[in-house]
Amino acid sequence: MLRSLQQSKLFTVVAALMLAATVVFSLACPLQAYALDVEKCTARANQDGGAGVLGATETRVTWEAQADASESITALTFTLPAGTTFEVEDTRVTQLTGEDLMDREFLDAECTQSGDELSIVLDQPAAAGSYVRVEIYGVRFPAEGGSMVLTGTYQLTDSSVHNLPDAPAIKVIALSVPEQISNWLADQSWVQAWNSVNFLHLFFDPTIMATSFPVVFSGFLQALVIVAIAFPLAIPCGLILAFMRMSKLRILRAIGTTYVNVVRGTPLFLQIYIAFFGLPLAGINPPPILLGVVVLAMNSSAYLCEIFRAGIQSISAGQFEAAASLGMNRAQTMFYVIIPQTVRRVIPTMTSEFILLYKDTSLLAAVGIMEVVMYARTIVAATGSITPYIVAAIFYLIITLPLAKIVGNFEAKLASKDGGTSNKKNRKNKKKDQPQKVDANDDQGITPAEISSL
């Protein structure tokens, strides 16, 4: 027991002596403290119309750090995220001094690249405690995006090498397929030659076309939805207005005529403004898309009214008399005899009205509805190129040209059907009127005078 107590006291004395020796050594030879502080690590925004950083798109990375008063940096090594490319030649190192860091001095350095690493060796060490800025140009982060963090090391005048402190992550937005195609086109020599012509660059830039198509396409779908709802609504309204204009009741004729004349006599653009800015003042705030559909439907119904009225009046009165002889009343005659024939005759004109209504959806851009022109205008404001408007025109032509061709073919078929019977009758009548050939050797002995009389 006594022996174990003595050993314990001896162990305590030894531990105290070692602790004292450590304190004395640390006071005699103080350890060097390295306290480089990373102040900033950002990338320049390269997103059209935004403040984001896109992957696979050229940007500039700025890294700034404050050295400790006892630190004098001689070299820096940056390890960029895997898959990142950059340009070594334009790398710039700046030393900022002064109270407000307004005194700038560009430091000469030798910059080399090895894979994802950028090595910077200063010709002269930076001043102790200086604020150092490194700018890396031509940086292209991976297309898949994500949080990009720069790591690396730095070396001091005493040849000691230390790890760089953690830098703020750079949030990179994943690049879409159209944007990747646009970047690929921008690197092609023929595209660069094409865009060197100012007119082609302003109106037909392939790189902007590649990014504009998917954006404008969403507006194209919006416009199709609007017209696909508005036009079917306008058809029954137009038919009712046509009946009102042909009614025997003066009040109905007056209402129908007034509506049609007012709507057709004022611009659709003005009607849109009255609806979108006048109704809210009256306390009525419908959804913009719904209001746009209603305005277009009301406008189109006035034109369809005249189309239907002209089609009904083109049917001969004998159709009404024939239906009456079969015991049909006026309503039955209209819905079972007249309207089917009218629809057949007015389909080409209705198709033309559909084309006009589809094109008129562009006017809704003036009140903020995101359709074809609105999306195109947003891209034009960001790029300064007219190319997105050309893309918008292509989307309009996708609908209007085929429909115009269909209308032309349909009208030609109607014309051939309507004129086929009469043409056959005319040909028969012409044959009857033509003089018949007479054989000079005929036994009947027709005289020349008789032949001339034929």
C-alpha positions as CSV (number, residue, x, y, z in Angstrom):
1,M,0.0,0.0,0.0
2,L,2.8,2.4,0.9
3,R,4.7,1.5,-2.2
4,S,1.8,2.2,-4.5
5,L,1.3,5.6,-2.8
6,Q,4.9,6.5,-3.4
7,Q,4.6,5.6,-7.1
8,S,1.5,7.8,-7.4
9,K,3.3,10.8,-5.9
10,L,6.3,10.2,-8.3
11,F,3.9,10.1,-11.3
12,T,2.3,13.4,-10.2
13,V,5.7,15.1,-9.9
14,V,6.9,13.9,-13.3
15,A,3.7,15.2,-15.0
16,A,4.1,18.6,-13.3
17,L,7.6,18.9,-14.5
18,M,6.7,18.1,-18.1
19,L,3.9,20.6,-18.0
20,A,6.3,23.3,-16.7
21,A,8.8,22.4,-19.4
22,T,6.1,22.8,-22.1
23,V,5.1,26.2,-20.8
24,V,8.7,27.5,-20.7
25,F,9.4,26.2,-24.2
26,S,6.3,27.9,-25.6
27,L,7.3,31.2,-24.0
28,A,10.8,31.0,-25.3
29,C,9.8,29.9,-28.9
30,P,6.3,31.1,-29.7
31,L,4.5,29.3,-32.5
32,Q,3.7,31.3,-35.6
33,A,-0.1,31.8,-36.0
34,Y,-1.4,31.9,-39.5
35,A,-4.8,33.6,-39.9
36,L,-5.6,34.2,-43.6
37,D,-9.2,35.2,-43.8
38,V,-11.2,34.7,-47.1
39,E,-13.5,37.7,-47.5
40,K,-15.1,37.0,-50.8
41,C,-15.5,34.3,-53.5
42,T,-18.0,35.2,-56.2
43,A,-18.7,34.7,-59.9
44,R,-19.9,37.4,-62.3
45,A,-23.6,36.9,-63.3
46,N,-23.9,35.6,-66.9
47,Q,-27.6,34.9,-67.0
48,D,-29.6,36.8,-69.7
49,G,-32.0,39.1,-67.8
50,G,-31.0,37.7,-64.4
51,A,-28.4,37.8,-61.7
52,G,-27.5,34.1,-61.7
53,V,-24.4,32.2,-62.7
54,L,-25.0,29.6,-65.4
55,G,-23.0,26.5,-65.9
56,A,-21.0,25.9,-69.1
57,T,-21.1,29.7,-69.7
58,E,-18.1,32.0,-69.4
59,T,-17.8,34.0,-66.2
60,R,-15.2,35.6,-64.0
61,V,-14.4,34.3,-60.5
62,T,-13.2,36.9,-57.9
63,W,-11.4,35.6,-54.8
64,E,-10.4,38.0,-52.0
65,A,-8.6,37.4,-48.7
66,Q,-7.1,39.4,-45.8
67,A,-3.7,38.3,-44.7
68,D,-2.6,38.4,-41.0
69,A,-0.2,41.2,-40.1
70,S,2.6,38.7,-39.9
71,E,1.8,36.9,-43.2
72,S,3.5,37.7,-46.5
73,I,2.1,35.6,-49.3
74,T,4.4,34.4,-52.1
75,A,2.3,31.8,-53.9
76,L,-1.3,30.6,-54.2
77,T,-2.8,27.4,-55.6
78,F,-6.5,27.1,-56.4
79,T,-8.3,23.8,-57.0
80,L,-11.4,24.5,-59.0
81,P,-14.4,22.1,-59.0
82,A,-14.0,19.0,-61.3
83,G,-15.0,19.7,-64.8
84,T,-14.4,23.5,-64.6
85,T,-12.3,25.1,-67.4
86,F,-10.6,28.5,-67.2
87,E,-8.1,30.7,-68.9
88,V,-4.6,31.2,-67.3
89,E,-3.3,34.0,-69.4
90,D,-5.7,36.7,-68.1
91,T,-5.5,35.8,-64.4
92,R,-4.8,39.0,-62.4
93,V,-3.5,39.4,-58.8
94,T,-4.1,42.8,-57.1
95,Q,-2.8,44.0,-53.8
96,L,-5.2,46.4,-52.0
97,T,-3.9,48.6,-49.2
98,G,-4.9,51.7,-47.3
99,E,-7.6,52.3,-44.8
100,D,-10.4,51.9,-47.4
101,L,-8.5,49.4,-49.6
102,M,-8.4,52.0,-52.3
103,D,-4.7,51.8,-53.1
104,R,-4.3,49.1,-55.8
105,E,-1.2,47.5,-57.0
106,F,-1.1,44.8,-59.6
107,L,1.3,42.1,-58.7
108,D,3.3,40.3,-61.4
109,A,3.0,36.6,-61.2
110,E,3.6,33.4,-63.1
111,C,0.4,31.5,-63.6
112,T,0.3,27.8,-64.7
113,Q,-2.5,25.3,-65.1
114,S,-2.4,21.6,-64.2
115,G,-5.8,20.0,-64.7
116,D,-8.2,21.7,-62.3
117,E,-5.4,23.5,-60.4
118,L,-4.3,27.0,-61.0
119,S,-0.8,27.9,-59.5
120,I,0.1,31.5,-59.0
121,V,3.7,32.3,-58.0
122,L,4.3,36.0,-57.2
123,D,7.5,37.6,-58.6
124,Q,7.7,39.7,-55.3
125,P,6.0,38.7,-52.1
126,A,2.9,40.6,-51.1
127,A,3.2,43.0,-48.3
128,A,2.6,41.6,-44.9
129,G,-1.0,41.9,-43.8
130,S,-2.2,43.0,-47.3
131,Y,-5.5,42.4,-48.8
132,V,-5.2,40.2,-51.9
133,R,-7.6,39.9,-54.8
134,V,-7.3,37.2,-57.5
135,E,-9.5,37.4,-60.7
136,I,-9.7,34.3,-62.8
137,Y,-11.2,34.9,-66.3
138,G,-12.8,32.6,-68.8
139,V,-14.2,30.3,-66.1
140,R,-16.8,27.8,-67.3
141,F,-18.4,25.7,-64.5
142,P,-19.9,22.3,-65.2
143,A,-23.3,22.4,-67.1
144,E,-25.1,20.4,-64.4
145,G,-24.5,23.3,-61.9
146,G,-24.5,23.0,-58.1
147,S,-22.5,24.6,-55.3
148,M,-19.0,25.2,-56.5
149,V,-16.2,25.7,-53.8
150,L,-12.7,26.8,-54.4
151,T,-10.0,25.1,-52.3
152,G,-6.2,25.2,-52.3
153,T,-3.1,26.3,-50.5
154,Y,-1.0,29.4,-50.0
155,Q,2.7,29.8,-49.3
156,L,4.5,32.4,-47.1
157,T,8.0,33.9,-47.2
158,D,9.2,31.3,-44.7
159,S,8.3,28.6,-47.3
160,S,5.6,27.2,-45.1
161,V,2.5,26.0,-47.0
162,H,-1.0,26.2,-45.5
163,N,-4.5,25.2,-46.6
164,L,-6.7,28.0,-47.8
165,P,-9.6,28.7,-45.4
166,D,-13.1,27.6,-46.6
167,A,-14.4,30.0,-49.2
168,P,-18.1,30.8,-49.7
169,A,-19.7,28.4,-52.2
170,I,-20.7,29.8,-55.6
171,K,-24.2,28.7,-56.6
172,V,-24.2,27.7,-60.3
173,I,-27.5,27.2,-62.2
174,A,-27.7,24.1,-64.3
175,L,-27.7,24.8,-68.0
176,S,-30.7,23.6,-70.0
177,V,-30.2,21.7,-73.3
178,P,-31.2,24.8,-75.5
179,E,-28.6,26.9,-73.6
180,Q,-26.0,24.2,-74.1
181,I,-26.8,24.2,-77.8
182,S,-26.6,28.0,-77.8
183,N,-23.1,27.9,-76.2
184,W,-22.0,25.3,-78.7
185,L,-23.2,27.4,-81.6
186,A,-21.4,30.4,-80.2
187,D,-18.1,28.5,-80.5
188,Q,-18.6,27.6,-84.1
189,S,-16.6,29.6,-86.7
190,W,-19.5,29.8,-89.1
191,V,-21.8,31.3,-86.5
192,Q,-19.2,33.8,-85.6
193,A,-18.8,34.8,-89.2
194,W,-22.6,35.0,-89.5
195,N,-23.0,37.2,-86.5
196,S,-20.2,39.5,-87.8
197,V,-22.8,40.9,-90.2
198,N,-24.7,43.4,-88.0
199,F,-28.1,42.8,-89.8
200,L,-27.9,39.0,-89.4
201,H,-26.8,39.4,-85.8
202,L,-29.8,41.6,-85.0
203,F,-32.5,39.6,-86.7
204,F,-31.2,36.1,-87.2
205,D,-28.7,35.3,-84.4
206,P,-28.6,31.4,-84.2
207,T,-27.4,31.5,-80.6
208,I,-30.4,33.6,-79.5
209,M,-32.8,31.5,-81.6
210,A,-31.7,28.4,-79.8
211,T,-32.5,29.9,-76.4
212,S,-35.6,31.7,-77.6
213,F,-37.5,28.8,-79.1
214,P,-38.4,27.0,-75.8
215,V,-39.2,30.2,-74.0
216,V,-41.5,31.6,-76.8
217,F,-43.0,28.1,-77.2
218,S,-44.6,28.4,-73.7
219,G,-46.2,31.6,-74.9
220,F,-47.3,29.8,-78.1
221,L,-49.1,27.2,-76.0
222,Q,-50.7,30.0,-73.9
223,A,-52.0,31.7,-77.1
224,L,-53.4,28.4,-78.4
225,V,-55.3,27.8,-75.1
226,I,-56.7,31.3,-75.2
227,V,-57.9,31.1,-78.8
228,A,-59.1,27.5,-78.3
229,I,-61.5,28.7,-75.6
230,A,-62.4,32.1,-77.0
231,F,-63.4,31.0,-80.5
232,P,-65.9,28.2,-79.5
233,L,-67.5,30.7,-77.2
234,A,-67.8,33.2,-80.0
235,I,-69.6,30.9,-82.4
236,P,-72.9,30.5,-80.4
237,C,-72.7,34.2,-79.5
238,G,-72.3,35.2,-83.1
239,L,-75.2,32.9,-84.2
240,I,-77.5,34.5,-81.6
241,L,-76.5,38.0,-82.8
242,A,-77.2,36.9,-86.4
243,F,-80.7,35.8,-85.4
244,M,-81.2,39.1,-83.5
245,R,-80.2,41.1,-86.6
246,M,-82.7,39.2,-88.7
247,S,-85.5,39.2,-86.1
248,K,-88.9,40.8,-86.9
249,L,-88.8,42.4,-83.5
250,R,-87.4,45.9,-83.8
251,I,-85.8,45.9,-80.3
252,L,-83.8,42.7,-81.0
253,R,-82.7,44.1,-84.3
254,A,-81.6,47.3,-82.6
255,I,-79.6,45.6,-79.9
256,G,-77.9,43.2,-82.3
257,T,-77.1,46.0,-84.8
258,T,-75.8,48.3,-82.1
259,Y,-73.5,45.7,-80.6
260,V,-72.1,44.6,-83.9
261,N,-71.5,48.2,-85.1
262,V,-69.8,49.3,-81.9
263,V,-67.5,46.2,-81.6
264,R,-66.6,46.2,-85.3
265,G,-66.2,50.0,-85.3
266,T,-63.7,50.2,-82.5
267,P,-60.1,48.7,-82.3
268,L,-59.7,45.5,-80.4
269,F,-56.7,47.1,-78.7
270,L,-59.0,49.8,-77.2
271,Q,-61.5,47.2,-76.1
272,I,-58.7,45.3,-74.3
273,Y,-57.6,48.5,-72.5
274,I,-61.2,49.3,-71.5
275,A,-61.7,45.8,-70.0
276,F,-58.3,45.5,-68.3
277,F,-58.2,49.0,-66.8
278,G,-61.8,50.0,-66.6
279,L,-63.2,46.9,-64.8
280,P,-60.8,47.1,-61.9
281,L,-61.8,50.7,-61.3
282,A,-65.4,49.4,-61.1
283,G,-64.3,46.9,-58.5
284,I,-64.4,43.9,-60.9
285,N,-61.1,42.0,-60.9
286,P,-61.4,38.7,-62.9
287,P,-58.2,36.7,-63.7
288,P,-56.3,38.2,-66.6
289,I,-56.4,35.1,-68.7
290,L,-60.2,34.7,-68.2
291,L,-60.7,38.4,-69.0
292,G,-58.6,38.1,-72.2
293,V,-60.6,35.1,-73.3
294,V,-63.9,37.0,-72.8
295,V,-62.7,40.1,-74.7
296,L,-61.5,38.1,-77.7
297,A,-64.7,36.1,-77.7
298,M,-66.9,39.1,-77.6
299,N,-64.9,40.8,-80.4
300,S,-65.0,37.7,-82.6
301,S,-68.7,37.1,-82.1
302,A,-69.5,40.5,-83.8
303,Y,-67.6,39.4,-86.9
304,L,-69.1,35.8,-86.8
305,C,-72.5,37.4,-86.6
306,E,-72.1,39.0,-90.0
307,I,-70.6,35.8,-91.4
308,F,-73.6,33.7,-90.2
309,R,-76.1,36.4,-91.3
310,A,-74.6,36.5,-94.8
311,G,-74.6,32.7,-95.0
312,I,-78.2,32.3,-93.9
313,Q,-79.4,35.0,-96.3
314,S,-77.6,33.3,-99.2
315,I,-79.9,30.3,-98.9
316,S,-82.8,30.6,-101.4
317,A,-86.3,31.2,-100.2
318,G,-87.4,28.0,-101.8
319,Q,-85.7,26.1,-99.0
320,F,-88.0,27.7,-96.5
321,E,-91.1,27.0,-98.7
322,A,-90.1,23.4,-99.1
323,A,-89.6,22.9,-95.4
324,A,-93.0,24.6,-94.8
325,S,-94.6,22.2,-97.2
326,L,-93.3,19.3,-95.1
327,G,-95.0,20.7,-92.0
328,M,-91.9,22.3,-90.4
329,N,-92.2,25.5,-88.4
330,R,-89.7,28.3,-88.7
331,A,-87.4,27.1,-85.9
332,Q,-87.2,23.5,-87.2
333,T,-86.6,24.9,-90.7
334,M,-83.7,27.0,-89.4
335,F,-82.0,24.3,-87.3
336,Y,-82.5,21.3,-89.6
337,V,-82.4,22.8,-93.1
338,I,-80.9,26.3,-93.2
339,I,-78.1,26.2,-90.6
340,P,-76.5,22.9,-91.9
341,Q,-76.3,24.4,-95.3
342,T,-75.0,27.8,-93.9
343,V,-72.2,26.1,-91.9
344,R,-71.0,24.4,-95.0
345,R,-70.8,27.6,-96.9
346,V,-69.2,29.7,-94.1
347,I,-66.6,27.3,-92.9
348,P,-63.8,28.9,-95.0
349,T,-64.7,32.4,-93.7
350,M,-64.9,31.1,-90.1
351,T,-61.4,29.6,-90.5
352,S,-60.2,32.9,-91.7
353,E,-61.7,34.5,-88.6
354,F,-60.0,31.9,-86.4
355,I,-56.7,32.9,-88.0
356,L,-57.3,36.6,-87.3
357,L,-58.3,35.8,-83.7
358,Y,-55.2,33.8,-83.1
359,K,-53.0,36.7,-84.4
360,D,-55.0,39.1,-82.2
361,T,-53.8,37.3,-79.1
362,S,-50.6,39.3,-79.5
363,L,-52.5,42.4,-78.4
364,L,-52.8,40.9,-74.9
365,A,-49.1,41.4,-74.4
366,A,-49.9,45.1,-73.8
367,V,-51.7,44.2,-70.6
368,G,-49.1,41.7,-69.3
369,I,-50.5,38.4,-70.4
370,M,-47.6,36.1,-71.1
371,E,-48.2,35.0,-74.7
372,V,-45.9,34.7,-77.7
373,V,-45.1,38.4,-78.1
374,M,-44.7,39.0,-74.4
375,Y,-42.1,36.3,-74.0
376,A,-40.3,37.5,-77.1
377,R,-40.3,41.1,-75.9
378,T,-38.8,40.0,-72.5
379,I,-35.9,38.3,-74.3
380,V,-35.4,41.2,-76.7
381,A,-35.1,43.5,-73.6
382,A,-32.4,41.2,-72.2
383,T,-30.4,40.6,-75.3
384,G,-30.9,43.7,-77.4
385,S,-31.5,41.5,-80.5
386,I,-34.7,41.4,-82.6
387,T,-34.2,37.7,-83.2
388,P,-36.9,36.6,-80.6
389,Y,-39.5,38.6,-82.6
390,I,-38.5,36.5,-85.6
391,V,-39.0,33.4,-83.6
392,A,-42.4,34.7,-82.5
393,A,-43.3,35.2,-86.2
394,I,-42.4,31.6,-86.9
395,F,-44.8,30.4,-84.3
396,Y,-47.6,32.4,-85.8
397,L,-46.8,31.1,-89.3
398,I,-46.9,27.5,-88.0
399,I,-50.6,28.0,-87.5
400,T,-51.7,30.5,-90.1
401,L,-50.0,29.1,-93.2
402,P,-51.4,25.6,-92.9
403,L,-54.9,27.0,-92.1
404,A,-54.7,29.4,-95.0
405,K,-53.9,26.5,-97.3
406,I,-56.8,24.4,-95.9
407,V,-59.2,27.3,-96.4
408,G,-58.0,27.7,-100.0
409,N,-58.5,24.0,-100.8
410,F,-61.9,24.0,-99.1
411,E,-63.1,27.0,-101.1
412,A,-61.9,25.4,-104.3
413,K,-63.9,22.3,-103.6
414,L,-67.0,24.3,-102.8
415,A,-66.6,26.2,-106.0
416,S,-66.2,23.1,-108.0
417,K,-69.3,21.5,-106.4
418,D,-71.4,24.6,-106.8
419,G,-70.3,25.1,-110.4
420,G,-70.1,21.5,-111.5
421,T,-73.8,21.0,-112.3
422,S,-74.3,24.4,-113.9
423,N,-71.2,23.8,-116.1
424,K,-72.6,20.5,-117.3
425,K,-75.9,22.1,-118.2
426,N,-74.1,24.9,-120.0
427,R,-72.1,22.4,-122.0
428,K,-75.3,20.5,-123.0
429,N,-76.9,23.8,-124.1
430,K,-73.9,24.7,-126.1
431,K,-74.0,21.4,-127.9
432,K,-77.7,22.0,-128.7
433,D,-76.9,25.4,-130.1
434,Q,-74.0,24.4,-132.2
435,P,-74.7,23.8,-136.0
436,Q,-74.7,20.2,-136.9
437,K,-72.4,18.8,-139.6
438,V,-74.1,17.8,-142.9
439,D,-72.8,15.2,-145.3
440,A,-72.7,16.6,-148.9
441,N,-73.5,13.1,-150.3
442,D,-76.7,12.8,-148.2
443,D,-79.6,11.3,-150.2
444,Q,-81.9,13.9,-148.9
445,G,-80.2,16.5,-151.0
446,I,-80.0,19.6,-148.7
447,T,-79.3,22.7,-150.7
448,P,-76.5,25.2,-149.8
449,A,-79.1,27.7,-148.8
450,E,-80.5,25.3,-146.2
451,I,-77.0,24.5,-144.9
452,S,-76.2,28.2,-144.5
453,S,-79.5,28.8,-142.7
454,L,-78.4,26.2,-140.1
